Amino acid sequence: MPSQDLLAQRHSARSFSNRPVTRDTLTAIITQAQLAPSWENTQPWKVYIATGEATTRLRQSHFQRHNQGQKSWTEVMPPKKSEWAAFPQENLDAWRSNMLGFFGSDAGQFADVQKDLFNAPALVYLTMPQKSSAYSAYDLGAFGYGILLAAQEHGVSGVPAYELVRYPEEIHQEFDIPADQAIFMGIALGYPSDSKVNALRTKRRPVTDILTLKH
């Protein structure tokens, strides 16, 4: 069971060194993440991981599409900006304000690392069946968090990011993903570089803002 220290240590690194993550380490991370809870044990997730030359091709493709201003889309669309409920919108606005205050005139660094898919040596893509309920989305989220915690336990950092799946066609070029599977989320894994980007930290709302206890 993850300790509180492990939960507190984990944060989203967004710039990685060139040090590769071994196949054995990646396999161990995914094996541990499979312990995530799943509604009636449906385990809706499938995992596709790019390393080595595959990550190089994906980064080159992504950088080119980004610079050309290609319109992004995902196979599981997030809400439009106007569709966020008030509470998460407040948190989103606070995050953006914090990010801009942290980077100041260096804000371009944040965009640059995304264009390069964070220079991650391992790119993890999570899929689930096209015909899935919200319960499957919950399960896949739990599995994804399991990947991040297991990675932390192995000394590997990670970041789940929309950026990784914004051009699904480049992912399909690398992997033979069945048509009945939707690319749901991507996670970049690796060892952090010494970039300023990795010093960015986010804050959580006070627990009193979200918790109701009744007895």
ZADO-1210 file (C-alpha; in nm, 4 decimals, padded with zeros to 6 digits):
<atoms>
<atom x="00.0000" y="00.0000" z="00.0000" code="MET" pos="1"/>
<atom x="00.1397" y="00.3449" z="-00.0916" code="PRO" pos="2"/>
<atom x="00.2604" y="00.5398" z="00.2098" code="SER" pos="3"/>
<atom x="00.1627" y="00.8987" z="00.2750" code="GLN" pos="4"/>
<atom x="00.5242" y="00.9905" z="00.1968" code="ASP" pos="5"/>
<atom x="00.4892" y="00.8347" z="-00.1485" code="LEU" pos="6"/>
<atom x="00.1648" y="01.0228" z="-00.2109" code="LEU" pos="7"/>
<atom x="00.3270" y="01.3490" z="-00.1033" code="ALA" pos="8"/>
<atom x="00.6459" y="01.2909" z="-00.3024" code="GLN" pos="9"/>
<atom x="00.4659" y="01.2323" z="-00.6302" code="ARG" pos="10"/>
<atom x="00.4310" y="01.5384" z="-00.8502" code="HIS" pos="11"/>
<atom x="00.4067" y="01.5967" z="-01.2215" code="SER" pos="12"/>
<atom x="00.7508" y="01.6328" z="-01.3786" code="ALA" pos="13"/>
<atom x="00.7249" y="01.7978" z="-01.7197" code="ARG" pos="14"/>
<atom x="01.0807" y="01.7791" z="-01.8481" code="SER" pos="15"/>
<atom x="01.2796" y="01.4563" z="-01.8597" code="PHE" pos="16"/>
<atom x="01.6430" y="01.3661" z="-01.9102" code="SER" pos="17"/>
<atom x="01.7592" y="01.1308" z="-02.1861" code="ASN" pos="18"/>
<atom x="01.8074" y="00.8462" z="-01.9383" code="ARG" pos="19"/>
<atom x="01.5906" y="00.5560" z="-02.0578" code="PRO" pos="20"/>
<atom x="01.3459" y="00.3634" z="-01.8415" code="VAL" pos="21"/>
<atom x="01.4200" y="-00.0070" z="-01.8716" code="THR" pos="22"/>
<atom x="01.1700" y="-00.2560" z="-02.0086" code="ARG" pos="23"/>
<atom x="01.1748" y="-00.4451" z="-01.6783" code="ASP" pos="24"/>
<atom x="01.0930" y="-00.1280" z="-01.4831" code="THR" pos="25"/>
<atom x="00.8054" y="-00.0384" z="-01.7156" code="LEU" pos="26"/>
<atom x="00.6655" y="-00.3910" z="-01.6908" code="THR" pos="27"/>
<atom x="00.6874" y="-00.3809" z="-01.3111" code="ALA" pos="28"/>
<atom x="00.5085" y="-00.0437" z="-01.3006" code="ILE" pos="29"/>
<atom x="00.2189" y="-00.1649" z="-01.5146" code="ILE" pos="30"/>
<atom x="00.1960" y="-00.4924" z="-01.3195" code="THR" pos="31"/>
<atom x="00.1620" y="-00.3020" z="-00.9910" code="GLN" pos="32"/>
<atom x="-00.0913" y="-00.0591" z="-01.1398" code="ALA" pos="33"/>
<atom x="-00.3136" y="-00.3539" z="-01.2345" code="GLN" pos="34"/>
<atom x="-00.4041" y="-00.3806" z="-00.8661" code="LEU" pos="35"/>
<atom x="-00.6291" y="-00.0764" z="-00.9133" code="ALA" pos="36"/>
<atom x="-00.9957" y="-00.1313" z="-00.8230" code="PRO" pos="37"/>
<atom x="-01.2323" y="-00.1975" z="-01.1101" code="SER" pos="38"/>
<atom x="-01.6123" y="-00.2126" z="-01.1256" code="TRP" pos="39"/>
<atom x="-01.7066" y="-00.5838" z="-01.1177" code="GLU" pos="40"/>
<atom x="-01.3454" y="-00.6497" z="-01.2207" code="ASN" pos="41"/>
<atom x="-01.4116" y="-00.5354" z="-01.5779" code="THR" pos="42"/>
<atom x="-01.0552" y="-00.3979" z="-01.6104" code="GLN" pos="43"/>
<atom x="-01.1386" y="-00.1923" z="-01.9223" code="PRO" pos="44"/>
<atom x="-00.7860" y="-00.0634" z="-01.9794" code="TRP" pos="45"/>
<atom x="-00.5256" y="-00.1528" z="-02.2410" code="LYS" pos="46"/>
<atom x="-00.1739" y="-00.0074" z="-02.2368" code="VAL" pos="47"/>
<atom x="00.0548" y="00.0878" z="-02.5247" code="TYR" pos="48"/>
<atom x="00.4062" y="00.2116" z="-02.4445" code="ILE" pos="49"/>
<atom x="00.6499" y="00.3769" z="-02.6848" code="ALA" pos="50"/>
<atom x="01.0217" y="00.3824" z="-02.6085" code="THR" pos="51"/>
<atom x="01.3438" y="00.4346" z="-02.8037" code="GLY" pos="52"/>
<atom x="01.3001" y="00.5127" z="-03.1737" code="GLU" pos="53"/>
<atom x="00.9207" y="00.5075" z="-03.1388" code="ALA" pos="54"/>
<atom x="00.9313" y="00.8011" z="-02.8951" code="THR" pos="55"/>
<atom x="01.1667" y="00.9865" z="-03.1306" code="THR" pos="56"/>
<atom x="00.9218" y="00.9469" z="-03.4186" code="ARG" pos="57"/>
<atom x="00.6287" y="01.0538" z="-03.2020" code="LEU" pos="58"/>
<atom x="00.8119" y="01.3629" z="-03.0749" code="ARG" pos="59"/>
<atom x="00.9144" y="01.4655" z="-03.4258" code="GLN" pos="60"/>
<atom x="00.5608" y="01.4200" z="-03.5560" code="SER" pos="61"/>
<atom x="00.4095" y="01.6041" z="-03.2607" code="HIS" pos="62"/>
<atom x="00.6514" y="01.8958" z="-03.2844" code="PHE" pos="63"/>
<atom x="00.5775" y="01.9359" z="-03.6546" code="GLN" pos="64"/>
<atom x="00.2003" y="01.9215" z="-03.6118" code="ARG" pos="65"/>
<atom x="00.2200" y="02.1664" z="-03.3213" code="HIS" pos="66"/>
<atom x="00.4282" y="02.4188" z="-03.5153" code="ASN" pos="67"/>
<atom x="00.1982" y="02.3911" z="-03.8167" code="GLN" pos="68"/>
<atom x="-00.0935" y="02.4808" z="-03.5913" code="GLY" pos="69"/>
<atom x="-00.2788" y="02.1594" z="-03.6694" code="GLN" pos="70"/>
<atom x="-00.6138" y="02.1511" z="-03.4958" code="LYS" pos="71"/>
<atom x="-00.6083" y="01.9100" z="-03.2055" code="SER" pos="72"/>
<atom x="-00.8777" y="01.6610" z="-03.1206" code="TRP" pos="73"/>
<atom x="-00.9060" y="01.3585" z="-02.8978" code="THR" pos="74"/>
<atom x="-01.1018" y="01.0383" z="-02.9172" code="GLU" pos="75"/>
<atom x="-01.2534" y="01.1149" z="-02.5767" code="VAL" pos="76"/>
<atom x="-01.3248" y="01.4859" z="-02.5802" code="MET" pos="77"/>
<atom x="-01.2781" y="01.6974" z="-02.2653" code="PRO" pos="78"/>
<atom x="-01.5373" y="01.9666" z="-02.1861" code="PRO" pos="79"/>
<atom x="-01.5155" y="02.2959" z="-02.3685" code="LYS" pos="80"/>
<atom x="-01.3949" y="02.5891" z="-02.1611" code="LYS" pos="81"/>
<atom x="-01.7492" y="02.7188" z="-02.1348" code="SER" pos="82"/>
<atom x="-01.8759" y="02.3832" z="-02.0039" code="GLU" pos="83"/>
<atom x="-01.6701" y="02.3514" z="-01.6855" code="TRP" pos="84"/>
<atom x="-01.8743" y="02.3701" z="-01.3660" code="ALA" pos="85"/>
<atom x="-01.7991" y="02.6660" z="-01.1376" code="ALA" pos="86"/>
<atom x="-01.5913" y="02.4785" z="-00.8764" code="PHE" pos="87"/>
<atom x="-01.3412" y="02.3125" z="-01.1148" code="PRO" pos="88"/>
<atom x="-01.3291" y="02.6336" z="-01.3189" code="GLN" pos="89"/>
<atom x="-01.2138" y="02.8224" z="-01.0082" code="GLU" pos="90"/>
<atom x="-00.9388" y="02.5649" z="-00.9569" code="ASN" pos="91"/>
<atom x="-00.8395" y="02.5865" z="-01.3242" code="LEU" pos="92"/>
<atom x="-00.8172" y="02.9662" z="-01.3074" code="ASP" pos="93"/>
<atom x="-00.6058" y="02.9456" z="-00.9910" code="ALA" pos="94"/>
<atom x="-00.3703" y="02.6965" z="-01.1584" code="TRP" pos="95"/>
<atom x="-00.3223" y="02.9220" z="-01.4596" code="ARG" pos="96"/>
<atom x="-00.2565" y="03.2221" z="-01.2379" code="SER" pos="97"/>
<atom x="-00.0028" y="03.0241" z="-01.0360" code="ASN" pos="98"/>
<atom x="00.1713" y="02.9017" z="-01.3511" code="MET" pos="99"/>
<atom x="00.1969" y="03.2489" z="-01.5030" code="LEU" pos="100"/>
<atom x="00.3241" y="03.3917" z="-01.1758" code="GLY" pos="101"/>
<atom x="00.5843" y="03.1171" z="-01.1447" code="PHE" pos="102"/>
<atom x="00.7258" y="03.1447" z="-01.4971" code="PHE" pos="103"/>
<atom x="00.6801" y="03.5170" z="-01.5577" code="GLY" pos="104"/>
<atom x="00.8622" y="03.6106" z="-01.8772" code="SER" pos="105"/>
<atom x="00.9762" y="03.2474" z="-01.9140" code="ASP" pos="106"/>
<atom x="00.6213" y="03.1201" z="-01.9678" code="ALA" pos="107"/>
<atom x="00.7222" y="02.9957" z="-02.3134" code="GLY" pos="108"/>
<atom x="00.9178" y="02.7145" z="-02.1474" code="GLN" pos="109"/>
<atom x="00.5930" y="02.5479" z="-02.0473" code="PHE" pos="110"/>
<atom x="00.4683" y="02.5407" z="-02.4063" code="ALA" pos="111"/>
<atom x="00.8051" y="02.4305" z="-02.5425" code="ASP" pos="112"/>
<atom x="00.8272" y="02.1154" z="-02.3312" code="VAL" pos="113"/>
<atom x="00.4774" y="02.0161" z="-02.4403" code="GLN" pos="114"/>
<atom x="00.5658" y="02.0467" z="-02.8081" code="LYS" pos="115"/>
<atom x="00.8479" y="01.7998" z="-02.7454" code="ASP" pos="116"/>
<atom x="00.6243" y="01.5638" z="-02.5439" code="LEU" pos="117"/>
<atom x="00.8290" y="01.6537" z="-02.2352" code="PHE" pos="118"/>
<atom x="01.1327" y="01.4742" z="-02.3852" code="ASN" pos="119"/>
<atom x="00.9962" y="01.1645" z="-02.2123" code="ALA" pos="120"/>
<atom x="01.1828" y="00.8383" z="-02.2802" code="PRO" pos="121"/>
<atom x="00.8596" y="00.6411" z="-02.2306" code="ALA" pos="122"/>
<atom x="00.5170" y="00.7447" z="-02.3597" code="LEU" pos="123"/>
<atom x="00.2257" y="00.5507" z="-02.2148" code="VAL" pos="124"/>
<atom x="-00.1113" y="00.5497" z="-02.3909" code="TYR" pos="125"/>
<atom x="-00.4211" y="00.4184" z="-02.2128" code="LEU" pos="126"/>
<atom x="-00.7253" y="00.3005" z="-02.4040" code="THR" pos="127"/>
<atom x="-01.0667" y="00.1693" z="-02.3133" code="MET" pos="128"/>
<atom x="-01.3532" y="00.0342" z="-02.5263" code="PRO" pos="129"/>
<atom x="-01.5481" y="00.2880" z="-02.7293" code="GLN" pos="130"/>
<atom x="-01.8607" y="00.1461" z="-02.5677" code="LYS" pos="131"/>
<atom x="-01.7822" y="00.2326" z="-02.2079" code="SER" pos="132"/>
<atom x="-01.9694" y="00.3835" z="-01.9180" code="SER" pos="133"/>
<atom x="-01.8510" y="00.6506" z="-01.6758" code="ALA" pos="134"/>
<atom x="-01.7599" y="00.3658" z="-01.4412" code="TYR" pos="135"/>
<atom x="-01.4991" y="00.2476" z="-01.6897" code="SER" pos="136"/>
<atom x="-01.3592" y="00.6007" z="-01.7041" code="ALA" pos="137"/>
<atom x="-01.3325" y="00.5938" z="-01.3251" code="TYR" pos="138"/>
<atom x="-01.1546" y="00.2582" z="-01.3417" code="ASP" pos="139"/>
<atom x="-00.9090" y="00.3809" z="-01.6022" code="LEU" pos="140"/>
<atom x="-00.8380" y="00.6901" z="-01.3922" code="GLY" pos="141"/>
<atom x="-00.7630" y="00.4711" z="-01.0913" code="ALA" pos="142"/>
<atom x="-00.5348" y="00.2563" z="-01.3067" code="PHE" pos="143"/>
<atom x="-00.3568" y="00.5674" z="-01.4369" code="GLY" pos="144"/>
<atom x="-00.2967" y="00.6931" z="-01.0847" code="TYR" pos="145"/>
<atom x="-00.1682" y="00.3486" z="-00.9987" code="GLY" pos="146"/>
<atom x="00.0883" y="00.3862" z="-01.2780" code="ILE" pos="147"/>
<atom x="00.2047" y="00.7190" z="-01.1340" code="LEU" pos="148"/>
<atom x="00.2375" y="00.5819" z="-00.7800" code="LEU" pos="149"/>
<atom x="00.4115" y="00.2638" z="-00.8931" code="ALA" pos="150"/>
<atom x="00.6479" y="00.4721" z="-01.1049" code="ALA" pos="151"/>
<atom x="00.7301" y="00.6911" z="-00.8040" code="GLN" pos="152"/>
<atom x="00.8072" y="00.3804" z="-00.6029" code="GLU" pos="153"/>
<atom x="01.0568" y="00.2803" z="-00.8737" code="HIS" pos="154"/>
<atom x="01.2172" y="00.6257" z="-00.8748" code="GLY" pos="155"/>
<atom x="01.0483" y="00.7227" z="-01.2012" code="VAL" pos="156"/>
<atom x="00.8495" y="01.0440" z="-01.2442" code="SER" pos="157"/>
<atom x="00.5467" y="01.0932" z="-01.4646" code="GLY" pos="158"/>
<atom x="00.2839" y="01.3353" z="-01.5866" code="VAL" pos="159"/>
<atom x="-00.0613" y="01.2561" z="-01.7276" code="PRO" pos="160"/>
<atom x="-00.1326" y="01.5067" z="-02.0029" code="ALA" pos="161"/>
<atom x="-00.3884" y="01.5894" z="-02.2690" code="TYR" pos="162"/>
<atom x="-00.0945" y="01.7028" z="-02.4829" code="GLU" pos="163"/>
<atom x="00.0106" y="01.3418" z="-02.5314" code="LEU" pos="164"/>
<atom x="-00.3158" y="01.2412" z="-02.7004" code="VAL" pos="165"/>
<atom x="-00.4141" y="01.5573" z="-02.8855" code="ARG" pos="166"/>
<atom x="-00.3099" y="01.4093" z="-03.2227" code="TYR" pos="167"/>
<atom x="-00.4398" y="01.0492" z="-03.2141" code="PRO" pos="168"/>
<atom x="-00.3355" y="00.9801" z="-03.5723" code="GLU" pos="169"/>
<atom x="00.0329" y="00.9889" z="-03.4789" code="GLU" pos="170"/>
<atom x="-00.0324" y="00.7295" z="-03.2093" code="ILE" pos="171"/>
<atom x="-00.2212" y="00.5055" z="-03.4528" code="HIS" pos="172"/>
<atom x="00.0787" y="00.5243" z="-03.6863" code="GLN" pos="173"/>
<atom x="00.2914" y="00.3585" z="-03.4184" code="GLU" pos="174"/>
<atom x="00.0438" y="00.1118" z="-03.2689" code="PHE" pos="175"/>
<atom x="-00.2149" y="-00.1232" z="-03.4121" code="ASP" pos="176"/>
<atom x="-00.4971" y="-00.0117" z="-03.1829" code="ILE" pos="177"/>
<atom x="-00.8315" y="-00.1799" z="-03.2622" code="PRO" pos="178"/>
<atom x="-01.1081" y="00.0429" z="-03.3936" code="ALA" pos="179"/>
<atom x="-01.3288" y="-00.0407" z="-03.0956" code="ASP" pos="180"/>
<atom x="-01.0733" y="00.1086" z="-02.8542" code="GLN" pos="181"/>
<atom x="-01.0607" y="00.4818" z="-02.7678" code="ALA" pos="182"/>
<atom x="-00.7331" y="00.6499" z="-02.6744" code="ILE" pos="183"/>
<atom x="-00.8309" y="00.7979" z="-02.3397" code="PHE" pos="184"/>
<atom x="-00.5161" y="00.9430" z="-02.1788" code="MET" pos="185"/>
<atom x="-00.1395" y="00.9565" z="-02.2075" code="GLY" pos="186"/>
<atom x="00.1267" y="00.9473" z="-01.9362" code="ILE" pos="187"/>
<atom x="00.4890" y="01.0524" z="-01.9897" code="ALA" pos="188"/>
<atom x="00.7391" y="00.8607" z="-01.7778" code="LEU" pos="189"/>
<atom x="01.1069" y="00.9210" z="-01.7153" code="GLY" pos="190"/>
<atom x="01.3727" y="01.0706" z="-01.4923" code="TYR" pos="191"/>
<atom x="01.3393" y="01.4478" z="-01.4347" code="PRO" pos="192"/>
<atom x="01.5852" y="01.6916" z="-01.5886" code="SER" pos="193"/>
<atom x="01.7091" y="01.9974" z="-01.3974" code="ASP" pos="194"/>
<atom x="01.4701" y="02.2251" z="-01.5903" code="SER" pos="195"/>
<atom x="01.2892" y="02.5056" z="-01.4089" code="LYS" pos="196"/>
<atom x="00.9673" y="02.3527" z="-01.5384" code="VAL" pos="197"/>
<atom x="01.0010" y="02.0712" z="-01.2849" code="ASN" pos="198"/>
<atom x="01.0045" y="02.3133" z="-00.9930" code="ALA" pos="199"/>
<atom x="00.6417" y="02.4102" z="-01.0598" code="LEU" pos="200"/>
<atom x="00.4121" y="02.2831" z="-00.7860" code="ARG" pos="201"/>
<atom x="00.0359" y="02.2927" z="-00.7618" code="THR" pos="202"/>
<atom x="-00.1751" y="02.3449" z="-00.4519" code="LYS" pos="203"/>
<atom x="-00.4831" y="02.1552" z="-00.3396" code="ARG" pos="204"/>
<atom x="-00.7929" y="02.3145" z="-00.1946" code="ARG" pos="205"/>
<atom x="-00.8278" y="02.2962" z="00.1854" code="PRO" pos="206"/>
<atom x="-00.9935" y="01.9673" z="00.2712" code="VAL" pos="207"/>
<atom x="-01.2767" y="02.1632" z="00.4353" code="THR" pos="208"/>
<atom x="-01.3706" y="02.2928" z="00.0875" code="ASP" pos="209"/>
<atom x="-01.4412" y="01.9438" z="-00.0421" code="ILE" pos="210"/>
<atom x="-01.5222" y="01.7235" z="00.2560" code="LEU" pos="211"/>
<atom x="-01.8547" y="01.6690" z="00.4290" code="THR" pos="212"/>
<atom x="-01.8495" y="01.4443" z="00.7367" code="LEU" pos="213"/>
<atom x="-02.1698" y="01.3520" z="00.9166" code="LYS" pos="214"/>
<atom x="-02.2273" y="01.1340" z="01.2229" code="HIS" pos="215"/>
</atoms>
